[in-house]
């Protein structure tokens, strides 16, 4: 199972790292999560660099592709060469976006005639593509989904994990990151130890 | 204002990157957020490297120090040389921990006689230090706080921002990362544009 997270210069940190962290919590040895870009390293909008695992061209062969967000999306949607390299097909892939990553999906023509969600500051730009923007955390049409507001990564990755592994795996993954006493109980130690916790050596 | 985030090999990704992201949302040009460790680079429990900005020794001079979590904390608490380098003083610094980062605070003797919270899988180890572990997302004693469950980073960083900038700045910061339609409204675009959104170039 190949899962691709698309980054670029000017990405929003949490919209890369929250999906990355969540996708490692179900302990799936056959899953390979790869951060893809157009350079060996990309720098977030706060100045933090991340090393990529490969180029965006390989997203065409992934089973799941999630597009991150950030001010950097504005350059991507005006770059025909970039868009030509990012070949996505919701007929055979799960494809999703966080926040302004929806602009990239729209620029690829994938949101034509569909509803979608995006970050408040990107609503006007997404509407300009003819997309019907709705004020929801998560909007799905078959294998294509948009999520908005950083913590809606739980909806987006939850959808992926639920589709691939079932609702129980999704619930356990999401439980593992909730605040103690607000969704995560001390009594759940054994349960969460079956997720990423034990992979990480026993505790987080 | 010097803010230090402490990392180490085997850190939990989200417990570093969620605080990092949040701390950049209030646009404070005088704030310097630095990731501190004991090497030029540390690798998370999922295998993702992060470059450090400095060594843990400089945490002694920071105004705020937040200790991350992860299985790597187990090595730190048994390393007297490490603990001797990490000189923290809640009398003159805000000091906090995420999840099993509380074990480091306990090993430094900072939680003696206090209540604290930690990740479910670290409760036994923290209790062994004589700490009274309580099932709460956030526990504060003056300038010293523990938070547990990854999304409780909102409580921990919220406390820091509320203390330094006030409750309104905290509320705006937290609003900016909520899911659209579940805490973040499209109508808030102008408001969130006064946070990290505009610093990042207009949208996330």
Interface residues (C-beta under 8 A of the other chain):
Chain A: X10 X12 X13 X14 X15 X17 X18 X20 X21 X22 X24 X45 X46 X48 X49 X50 X51 X69 X70 X71 X73 X74 X99 X100 X117 X118 X119 X120 X121 X122 X123 X125 X133 X135 X136 X137 X138 X147 X148 X149 X150 X151 X152 X154 X155 X176 X177 X178 X179 X180 X181 X182 X183 X184 X185 X186 X187 X188 X189 X192 X193 X196 X197 X199 X200 X201 X202 X203 X204
Chain B: X10 X12 X13 X14 X15 X17 X18 X20 X21 X22 X24 X45 X46 X48 X49 X50 X51 X69 X70 X71 X73 X74 X99 X100 X117 X118 X119 X120 X121 X122 X123 X125 X133 X135 X136 X137 X138 X147 X148 X149 X150 X151 X152 X154 X155 X176 X177 X178 X179 X180 X181 X182 X183 X184 X185 X186 X187 X188 X189 X192 X193 X196 X197 X199 X200 X201 X202 X203 X204
